[in-house]
Amino acid sequence: MEITVTINLFAKPKEVLNSPSVNITIKSGSTARDCLNHLGNTHPILKDVLSKSKIAKDCKYIQDELVLTQDCSITIIPPISGG
């Protein structure tokens, strides 16, 4: 069985995909990190930034191991550099 997850994007992922969000289809029982790995495998240019990104759901940071459900929405929070 598969589920659909919406991934909200900011910074480099948003620029690379030219979209504020993407929908992906993954296996039921997949984790938040599985979603980012899927996105990185589909768009290798994003692998580095995704490996360093945090993940949020419902405006709260979540653990990478959180199992996602059908039609949920997560947000990728890329590392922020400042100065």
N, C-alpha and C positions, 0 to 999 in steps of 0.2 A: 504494500500500500504506500502511496505517496501523499505528501502534503505540500501546500503552497505557502510560502513565507514571503512577506514584503520586507525588503532591506532598505532603510532610509540611509542616504549617503550625504557626506559633507566633504569638503576639501578635495584632495586628489582623487578619491574614488568617484566623486560627483563629476569632476572635470573629465576624467578618463571615459566614463560611461555617458557623459553628456546628459545626465538625468538626475533628478533629486531622489529617485528610488528605483528599485528593480524588484521584480517578482521572480522567485526561483522555485523550482519543484525539486524536493528532496525526499529521501526515504522517511517514512514514519519512524519515529524514535530517534531522529537526528538531533544533535545538539546545536547550540548557537555557534560554537566553533566550527562544526561541520559545515554550516552555512557559509562562513567566511572562507573556509578551505575550498568549498565548491566555487565560490566567486573568484578566488585566486587561481584555481585551476582553469577556469574559463577565461580569465583575464590575467595572464602571468605578470604583466607590468604592475599589478596591484599586490602581488604576494608579499613584498617587503612591508609595505604600509599596513596591510591587513594583519600580519603577524605581530605588529606592535600596537594594534588598535584595541580599545575597550569596546564592550558591547552593552547597549542599554535596551530595556524593554519597559514600557509604561513609565518613562522618565526616571528610571532607576538603573544603575549599573547592575549587571547580572553576571553570574559565573559562566565561564565558557562551557561548562558541562550541563547547563540547563537544557533539558529536553523540550523541544518546541512542539507546538500543536498547530493544527490546521488553521490557516488564515491569520496567524499571529504576525506581528510587526516588530522588527528589531531595528536598532539604529547603530551604525558604526561610528565610533568616536575615535578619529585618528589622533595620533600623537600631535601635540601642539608645541611649536617652537616659538620662542619669544625672545625679547631682548630689550 
